[in-house]
Amino acid sequence: MTSHEPNGRPPERILLVSADIGEGHNATARAVEEAARRLWPGCESARLDTLRVMGPGVGPLFRWIYVRNVESTPWLYDLFYDALWRWRWFATASRRFVGAWVGPLLRRRIRRWQPDLVISTYPMATAGLDRMRRRGEVRAPVAAFVSDFCPHPFWVYPEIDLHYVMSEASLRALYRAQPDATGAVSVPPVTSAFHPRERRGARLELGMAAEGFQVLIACGSLSFGSVERAVDTALAEPAVDRVIVACGRNDELRGRLSEREEAAGKLLPLGWVEDMPGLTAAADAVVSNAGGATALETMACGRTMIMFEPIAGHGRANAELMARAGLAELCPTSESLAVTLRELATNPERLHRDEQRVLERATAGDFTEQVAALAELPRHRGARRLRHSDRFFAHAADPVVPQQTGAVLRLRDGPEERTAGQWADYLAGLIERRARALPMLHSVLVERGSRGPRWHTARVIEPWDHLEHRTTGDREGIIREFFTAAVPTDRPPWQLMVLRSGDETLILAKLHHALGDGIAVTNTLVRLLRDDPEDVERAPRPHGRAARRPVSVARLRYLVRSRTHEALTVARGLRGLAAAGPAPRSPLDVDSTSARVFGTAELPASEVRARARARGVPTSVFLIGLTAEALHRTLAERTGTTPGQYVRVMVPRTTRSPRDSSGAGMFGNHTVAVSVDLPVGPMSTEQRLREVSERLLAGQHDGQPVAAGIAMAALGALPAPLHRLVVRSIYQRRFFNALVSAMPGSRRPPRVWGALVAEVLPILPLAPGVGTAIGLINWGETVGIGITADARLEWLPSRVAERLRECFGELLDRPGTAGPSEAAREEARR
């Protein structure tokens, strides 16, 4: 199991959520408590009884229903159990109902206790916790111990960070029940008193006869099912010397067995037994019928388990799975039980072989270490629909024009003697430790037919599935090869490459565009690679809702005015989008191929900011104006330009709030794209910069970003096939000629393995028929510029890069102060 780097702070409070319905769930909770005390001596623990939390009378009612179903109406229990597996909608509805009942009741207790770790040993409790995780109401790691050998759909939930199950076969059943859940195999979760012991010594401690073949019949604390038939069969078998029955709290059963005169000396019925570990260790074989805690305790003691006439529902499923795993003998009839007892009693070699097989499984790990891992669990998320903006890029992608965004990270000031292989080994270690805690890096894009794509959380992240390294002098060729190939989608869709070229080290990164926008990609790469990682989990949000401000008359007037202004802005934006019409024909339009060419340029960031300030415009607006000038010069040289000529570009605008600058909010695309007609006809550089600034600011004032967001959300509400059709009809050259994105970056670049990430060059995707995409990012001392073009425009990237440097150099020589009109600047301030 992979987790993020430990924060070094052990949990101070642990909450265990169990249920008093039999003793199995409580027994597992006691085992976890014991391990926690060994691990974290100062840690407080509390245990909740889920049935008591659910309300007065619920516990007695549920226990009565459970016993009646098993003993009187097993067909009804089988019907319910089979329905959970047969109809997913039924399982989902049942779990949601229980979650809606239990979740709010647990929420109040969790708020009071404020645990650092929550562990469930009861499925209804897990349902409530799953609901809370989906609603963001519990941020501590949440785990569940599935003490049944066969996890059924009521046991398994997609939002739980980890389910511990009892075998590899159990793990396969877990994923069959809930494909987007996550699980791991645990050794039996029992207290340390249950451990392998010498049989003779255990018998002497209990005052029993040291010799002879002894059978223990233990069917849980309620001791129901075919206990008396098991007793009859064992007593009738001559090879069995002694039959011990642990009746638990079933006093009626013990009374009936105690009255049997014919079994005097061979039958020992017991009530509630405090030394169950000793009694289990003293037996040669244990007969049970449910596969719960008794089976786990028997395994831990290294004794042979016989499942006789398993109870309905989960009991039968547990028995069958244990038998397939070689951990129990399944005896569905009295005749088969008699044969099995005879063979075990008369064949010591077989008995020893069975015990060794069970012991090998029971001692395959350390239970305390498995509990310790729960404190550092990364957040697991179940399958979820893509946000409307993410679905847009999932539907826009096709084999010829994949939608993937990336970056080239240029490292500086690091030890020059490190090879590409050494760098790759180091990055593989970072991926191993950190990737599970970054949602963007463990999400798999799964197509679900008419339901549309879904995100699934990867169960395992293999670093070398996502990482390679090269040493070559053909740097440009390797970069072209890397960014042209589509990212695999049978795993989290992202790739890294370490490229060592001469004395320069580059890290290339590409991700499916549905994972996130340029800001999200850069942020995730930094958090994965940096030497001083921030905590990947955001600080817990305070519980409860913020107090509402009283609504005064003045505030009501303000709200009405602001909402009216917003509505008018949206209306203007929608009208502008509708009136935009098709894009003009342009030399940048091409018939798409799968091949790409790339160009890069670098500008001094401080000088770029100074020239933008001199013109009274944001740096991003200045850079887009500079791009328009470079496009003009390139096209004028190649094909010539005419007065009034323009190219329509899509410019992404972020919709992030300041609090989404890091953490979970970084996952996904938080942008809308607005169209801007960049003038590329003949005019002076200053005039072009001024006109681009005014057009960008006018688009902002006209409400295009808000309207684009509303339009994208409306498209996202369409059925998946229709959404895909609409996206592919609008995201193409008919409506724009190029993509231009000016992104914020970092003025304080991080270090990776001691080397400074001195420069970032963004690599943007294309659209069908759209042959040009230009990304610009402000990073440290440099504005990094990445130019992507279809191979049919092979001449374009290098020329645009040259012209960008050329025209910026001219601006350095004559730093004019032309800017947008005062009215446009006022709109920008507003």
N, C-alpha and C positions, 0 to 999 in steps of 0.2 A: 504494500500500500504506500502510495506517495503522498507526502504532505508538504506544506510550506515550512520554511525555516522556523524552528521553535522560538517562541518569544522569551523563553527562559523563566517564565512565571508559572508555577504550578497552580492548578485551580484551587480557589479558596472555599468554594461551595459547590457541592454536587447534589443534584436532585434526581432521585430514582422514582420512577412512576410504575407501580406494579398493580396487582389486584388480588384481593383475598377470594379466590375462586379455585379451590384446591390449594396445594402448597407449591406447585411447580413454579409459578411466576415469582412468588416471594423467595423461593429457594435461589433462583437466579439472581435476584436483587441482593440477597445476603452475600452471595459469592462476589458480586461486584463491590459491595461495601467493604468486604474483607480485603480485597486487592487494593482498593483505594486507600485504606488505612495503612497498608504496608508502603504504598508509593508516596503518599502525601500525609505524613502524620498530623500536621496541623489543619488539614482540610475538614470542614464541616460537611456532613451529609444528612439529607432528609429523605424520607420516603413517603410517597402519596399513594393511598389506595384509590384507584380510579373509580371503582364502583361507589365508594363513599362520597367521592367528589361529585359524582353524577346525581346524587340526591338521596334523601332518606328512603329506605326501603328498596332501593335499586339492587343493592348487593344480595339480600335474601331472595328477591324475585329472580335475579339472573341465575343464582345458584340452584334454585328450585327448577327453573326451566332447563338448565343444563343437565341436571340429574334425571329429570323426567324424560328428556329427549333421548338420552343415552340408554336408559333402562326400559322405557315404555314405548317410545315412538322413534326408534333409530332411523326408520325410513324417512321421517321428516328432517332429521339432522342431515342425512345423506342427501336429501333433495336440496337443502340450502347449500351444502358444501359443493355439490356438483354444479349448482347454478353459478356459484362464484367463478368456477373455472370455465363454464360453457359460455356465459354471456358477459362480456366485458362491461357492457352498460349496466348490468345488474350489480356487478362488483363495484363499479365506480359509484353508482347511486348509493349503495349500502355504506361504502366508506365515507362518502361525503356527508351522509346523514349523521353517522356516528361522529365524524369530525366536527360538524356544526354543533352537535350536542356537547361534546367533551371539550373542544377547543376553548370556547369562552370561559368555561369553568376552570380549566387549567391556567388560563391566562392570568387570572387574579392571583393565584398562588405563586406563579412564576414571577410576577411583578413584585410580590412581597419578598420572595426569597432571593431574587437576583442571582441565579446560579451561573457558574462559569462553565458548567457541563450538565447536560440533561440526558438521562439514559432511561429508556423504556424497556420493560420486560413483559408488557401486556399489549396486545394488538389494538384494543380500543384507545388506549393511551397514545399509541403511535399515530392513530388516526387524528386525534386532537392536535398532536404536535405537528403533524404534516400540514394541517390547516393553518396553524399559526405561522409556520415557515413560509407558506405561500403568501400570507398576508403581511409578512415582515414583522411579526409580533414577538419573535424570539431569535436573538442573534447569536447566542452561545451555541457551540457544537451540540448536535443532537444525534444520538445513536440508539440503536435498538438491538436487543439480544433476542433472536428467534429460537426459543428453546425447543420448538417442534422440529423434527427432522425434515419434514416436508413443508416449506413455507408456502402457505396458501395466499390467495390474493388479499385476504383480510389482514395478513401479517405484514405486507410489504408496501412501502409508500415512496413516491418519487422524490419528495423533498427532504427525506431523512439523510443525514450525511453519511451514515454507514449502517448496514445491517450485518451483524455477526450471525452466521449460520453454522451448522454442525458438520458439514462434509462438502466435498466437491459436488456430489450429486445434489445436495441441498442448494448449492449455489446455482446450479443449472435450473432447478425448480424456481428459485427466486427470480431469475431473469425471464423465465417463461411466464411467471405471474405478473411481473412488472418490468418490461424491458428497459425502462429508463431509471430504474432504481440502481443502487450500488451496494455491493456486499463483499464480504471476505469470510474465509473459513476460520472458525475459532476452535480451540480445544474445548472440551466440555466445561461450561461455566458453573463450576461447583466449588464449594468451600474446600479449603486445604485438607480438611479431615478425610475427604474422599480421595484416597491415593492407594497405589498398589501396596498390599501387605501380604505377609506370609499367612496362609489360610489357617494352619494349625494354631499359630499364636493368637489369631483373632478369636478362634473358638474357645481356647482356654480362658481368655480374658472374659468372655461372656458366660463361662461356666458350662459350655456345651461339650459334647463328646468330641474328641479330637479326630476320630476316624469316621469313615463312612461317607457316602455320597449324600449331600444335603442340598435341598432345593428351597429357595426363598421365593414365595409368591407375594409380590408387592404391586398393587394396582393403584398407587397414589393415596393421598390422604383420605379420599372419599371411598376408596376400595369398592368400586362398583364394576359391573360387567360380569363376565363368566368366572368369577373367583371360585365359586364352589365346584364348578365342573373341572377347573384346573386342579383343585384339591383332590377330587375324586380320582382323577386320572393319575396324579402323582402317588396317591396312597395305594392304588392298585398295581403299581409297577414294582415288582420285587427288587429291582436293582437300586431303587431309591430307599435310603435308610432313614431319612428324616425329612419332614415337610414343615417348614416354618411359614406362617402367614402373618404378614404385617397388615392388620386390619385398619390402621389409622384411626380415624374418628368414627368409623362404622361400628358402633357398639352392638347393633343387632346381628351383624355378621359374626362378630367375635363370640357372641352368646350362642349362636347356633353351632358354631364349630366346637365350642367348649363342651357342648352336650353330647358330642359323638363318643360313645364308649368304645366302639370297635377300633378306633384309631389311637387308643391310649398308648403312649410311649413313642409313637411315630409322628404324631401331629402336635404342633405347638402353635396355637393361635395367640397372637400378641395384639395389644391395643396400640396406643400411641407410643412410639419408640424414640427415645432421645438419642441413643447410639446407633443410628441408622448406618453410619460409615462402618462400624464394627460388624453389624449384622450382614451387610453386603459383602464385606471382605471374608466373612466366615462361610459364605455359600459357595457351592460348586457351580450353580446355575441360578439365574434369576428369571422368574416368569412374570411378565407384565402384559398390558394390553393397550397402552396409549402412546408410548414413545416420547414421553415428556421428561420431567426431571428424573424419574426413576431410571430411565434408560441412560441419561447422562451420568448419573452417579455410578451406575453399574460399569459403564465404560471407564470412568476415572479409576475405579478399583481394579480394573482388568479382569472382570468376570464375564462369563458368557450370558448373553441376553436371549431369552426366548419370548417371542411375541405370540400369544395364544388368543385366538378369537378376538382380534382387535376391535375396539369399540368403533362406532360409526364415524363417518366423516374423517376428521384429521387423524384419528387413531389408526384407521386402516391405511391411509396414505403414508403415515410415518412408518408403519410396519413394513410396507412394501418397499419403501425407499431404503430403509435400514437393511433389509434382506438383500437388495440389489447391490448395496455398498459393501456387503460382507460383514456387517456389524451386528447382525442378529439372525436368529433362526425364526422363520415364520411358520407357525403351526396353526392353520385355520380350523382344524378339527381335533377332537380328543384323541383319535387314532394317531394322527401325525405327532401330537404332543407325546404320546406314550412311546412312539418309535424314537423320537429325538432324545428323550430322557434316557431310554435304554442304551442308545448308542454312546451318549456322553458318559454314562455311568460305567460302561464296560470297555470303553476305548480311551484310556488316559492320554494317548498321543493326540487324538483328535481334540480332546478338551484343551490340552496344552496349546495346540496349534491355533484354535479359536481364540484363546486368551491372548496369545502373542499378537495376533492380528488386531484385536481391539486395543491392546496396550500401545501398539505402534501408532495408531491413530490418535489415541488419547494423550500421548506425550509428544505429539508432533510440534508443539509450540509451548510458549510460556504464557499462561493466562494473565499474569500480572503485567507483562509487557504489552499484551493486547489491550488491556484496560488503559495502560499509560498512553498508547497511541491515540485514544479517543480525545485527549485534551488538546491535541494539535490537528484535529480533523479540518481539512479545508471545506468550504461550503459546497455542498452538492445541490444541483438543481435538476429537477426532472425535465422531461420533454416539455417544451413550451413553444408557443407560436412566435414567429418572428414579428418584431415591431414592423409597422407598415413601411417605414423607410428601409429597413433591412430586407423585407420581402421584395421591395422594388428591385434591389440589385441581384437577389437570388433569381428573380424571374427574367431580368435583363441579360443574364449570362447565357452564352451559348458556346459550342466548341470552337467557333472561329474567333469570337470576341469575348474571351473570359473576363469576368469582372473581378479583378484583383488589384489591390493597391499595395505599394511597398515603399522601401527606402533603402538608400545606400548610406551606411554609417562609416565615415572615414575616421580612423583612430590615429592619435598622434601622441608623442612623448612617452610611449611605452617601450619596454625592453625590446630591442630590435632582434635579439637572438631567438625569440619564440617563433616556432614554426606554425604553419596553418593547422597541423595535427594537434599540437599542444593547445592552441586556441580552441579548437573544436572540442577537445576533451574537457577543457574548463567550462565551455558553454553547455556541454552535455550535463555537467554537474549542476549548473544553475537551473537548467530545465527540470532536472530530476527533483530539485528542492522546491522550486518556486512555481512551476507552470500550473500545478493543480489549484493554486490559490488565485489564478488570474482567469476569470471566466472566458475571456476571449481565446485563451489558449487550450481550453479543454472542452470546447463546444464543437459538436459534430453536426453538420447540416444533413438532415435526413428528409428525403422527399416522401410525402405521405399521400400521393395521388391527388384526388379531388380535394383533400383537406389541406393541401399546400405543404410547404416545407416546415419542418420543426427543428428546434435545437435539441440535441441529446447531449448529455454529459459523458465524455469518454471515460470508460472504466479504468483504463491504463494509458499513460502517456509514455511512449518509448522515445527517448531523446533522439536516437539515430534514425527514427522514421521521419524526423523533421529537420535534420541537421546533416550537412556535408561540408567538406573543405577541399580547396584546390590551391595549388601553387603553380603559377603560370605567368608568362610574360604577356600573354594575349588577354589583358584585362578587359578590354572592350568586348571581345568575343564572348568571354565567360559571362559578363553582365548581360549581354543580349540573350544568350542561351538561357540564363536563369530566369529572367523576367518574361521571356516569351512563353516558356512552358507553363501550363496551367497547374495550379496547386491541386494535389489529390484531394478527393472529397470522401474517401473511405475512412478518413481519420480527421481530427481537427485540421481544418484547411489552412495551414500556414507552414512556411518553410524558411529556414535560415541557411546561409552559406558563409563560411569564413574564406576569404580570398586573400592570399598573400601574393603580391605582385611586386617584385623587386624588394625594396625596403618598406613598402606600404602595406598596411593591413586594413582590409575593408570587411564589414559585416553587411551582407545583403539579406534583406527580409522581404517576404511577400505574404499577403493574407487575402483570403476571399473578401471582397468588398462588403458582403453581407455581415461580416464580423464587426466592422466599424469603419468610421471615417478616418481621415488623416490624423486628426488630433488623438483619437482613440488608439490608432496604431502606434504613433510616436510615444504616447504615454505608457502603453503596455510594454513596448520594447525597453523603455528606460527602466520600468519597474522590474522587468525580468533580468536585465543585464547589469544594472548599476552596482557599484561596490558598496554603497551605503543604502540598502533597500529600506524603503518606508514599510510600515506594517501594511500588508496587503488587504487586511480587513479594516474597513472603516470603523471609526469609533462608534460604540453603540449609541443609538439615538435615544433620547429620553422617552420614557413611556408616557402614554397619555397624549392628549391633544392640547395644542396651544390654546390659551384662554382667548375667547372671542372678544374683540373690541366692541364696546357699546356703539350702536348705530345712532348717531346724532343726526339732526336735520342737515347740518353742514356736510357731514360725511355722506349722507344719502345723496345730496345734490352732487357732490364730487363723483360718487360712484356712477350716477346717471350720466353725467357729462363724459366721464372717461369711457364708459361702456358704449355710449353713442359715438364717441370719436373712434373707438376701436372698430365698431360695426361699419362706419363710413370708410375707414381705412381698408378693411377687408373687401368691401364692395368695390372700391377703386382698384385694389389689387386683382380681384377676380375679373373685372372689366379689362384691365391691362393684359392679363394672361390670355383672355379670349380674343382680344384684338391684335395680338402680336402677329399672328399669321405664320406662314412657312418662312424658314430661313432663306436668305439669298443663295444662289449658286456661288461656289467659291473654289479656288484652286486647292483648298484644304479638304474638299470632299473627295473620297475615293471609294471604290468597291473594296470592302474589307477582305483582308487576308489574315492568316494566323501568325504571320511574321511581324516582328517589331524592330524598330531602330530607336536608338536613344542618344540624347545629347545632354550635356551638363554645363552649367556656368556657375560662377561664384561672384558675389558682389560684397563689398565691405559693408557690414550691417550698420555701423555707426554713421557712415556717410549717407546710406539710404535713408536712415531716420532723419538725419539733418536736412536732406533735400525735401523730404515729405513735410517736415515742420515748416520749412521756408515757404511752402505752398499752402499751408494750412489744411492739409488733408491727412487722413490716417495712412500709415505705412502701407497697408494692404492696397488701398486705393492707388497710391503712387506706383506701386509695383505693377498693378494691372495696367495703368496708363503706360508705363515703360514697356510692358509686353506688347501693347497695341502699336507703339512706335517701332519695336523690333519686327513685328509682323508686317507692318507697312514697308519697311526697308527690304525685308526678305522678298515679299511679293512684288515690289516694284522692280527689283533686280531680276526676278524669275519670269514674271508674266506681265509686268506693268500694272499700274493702278490708275483709277479714274476718280475725279472729284465726286464726293458723295458715296464712295464705295465703303462698305462696312462688312464685317463678319460677325455673326451672332455667336456669342460664347455663353456657356452655362457656368455660372460662378456660384460655388457652394457658399452658403452662409450658415454659421453655427446657430443652433437653437439652445445651446447649453446655458444653464444658469451657473453662477460662480461656484456653487456648492458641488457642481458636477465636474470639477477640475481634476478629480482623482477618484479612485475606488470603483465601486460597482457601476457608478454612473457613466464610466468611460466606455463600457461595453455597448456596441451598436453604433448606428449612424444617427448622430444628433445634428443633422444639417438639412437645409432645404436648398434647392438650386434655383437661382433666378437668372433669367436671360438678359443679356446686355448686348447691345449692338455697338461693337468697337469700331470707331472710324479708322479705316486703313487707306483712305485716299490721300492725295497730296495735301499737306498743310505743315505748318511749323511744329516742331516738337512741343513747344510750350502750349500752342493752341490745342494740340492733340491731348496733352495731359489735362488741360482745363476741361475739354469737352468730355473726356472719359470720366473725370471726377464728377462733373455735373450729371452725367447720365447715371452713374452709380448711385449718387445721392438722390436723384429723382426717383429711381426705382425703389429705393428704401422708403421715400416719402409716399410713394404711390401704393404701398402696402403689398408689393409683390412677395416678399419673404413670408409674410403671414398667410397670404392667399395661397402660395405654393404649398405651405404646410397643411392647410386645410384640404387642398386638392389631393395631396398625397395620402392624407388620412382617409379621405373618401374613397380613393381607389383601393386602399388597403381593406376596406370593408367588403369589396367584391369577392365572389367565390374565386378560388385559386385559378381555375382555368381561364376565367374571364379576366382576372387581374393580370395574368401572364400575357394574354393577348393584347390588352390595352397598353401595358408597359412597353412591349416590344414595338407597338405601333407609334409610340410617342418618343421613345428614347433612341433616336436615330437622326440621320443627317437631314431629314425633312424639316426638323425644327431647330437645329443648331449645327454650327460648323466646327466648333472646338470646345474644349474644356479648359478653364483657367481657374486655378485655386491658389489663393494667397493665405497661408496658414500661420498662426502664431506658433512660436517654438519655445525655446528656453534661452535666456541670456546667461544662464549659469550651467553650461553643459556638464553632464556627469562623467565619471570615470568608470571604465570597465577593465577590471584586472590591472588597475593602475594606469591605463592608457586613457587619455582624454578623448571623448567623442567630439572632435573638433568641428565636424561638419556633417550635416544631414542633407541628402539629395532626395526629394520625393519623386516617386515613380507612380504616375496615375494611370488608370485604365482608359481604354477608348470605348466608343459606342459604335454600333453598326453604321458603316458609311462615314463615320466621323474619324478623320485620320490624325488628329492632333490633340494632345493634352499637355498642359504646362502647369507644373506645380512649383510653388515658391514658398520657402519657409525661412523664418528669421531664427537663426540658431547661433548663439554665442557671438563671435566676431564676424560671422558670415551669413549672408542670405544665400541659401542653397537653392539652385534652380535645376529641376529635372524636366526634360522635354521628351515625351513619348510620341512616336509617330508610326503609322502603318508603314510596312516595307515599301509600299508604292510611293511613299514620300521620303525616300531615302536621303534626298538632298536637304530636307527641311531642318532636322534638329541641330546640326552643326552650324548652319547659317543663322538660325534664330539665336543660338547661344552667342555667336560672334557679334551679331547686331545688338544684343542686349548689353554686352560689355562695351561696345562701341558708343552707343548713344548715352549710356550712363557716364562714360568717360567724358563725353562732350558736356554733360550737365555739370560735372565736377569743375570743368574749365570755366563755365559761365553759370553759376548757381542762381538762376532766375527765381523770381518770387511770384510768378503767375500762379493763380489758383482759381478755384471755383468762385462764382459770384457770391456776394454777401448773403443773398437770399438762400442759396444752396447751403452755405456754411451754417446759416441759422437753422435750416431744416435738419442738418446733421446733428447740431447740438440738441435740438428738440427730441 
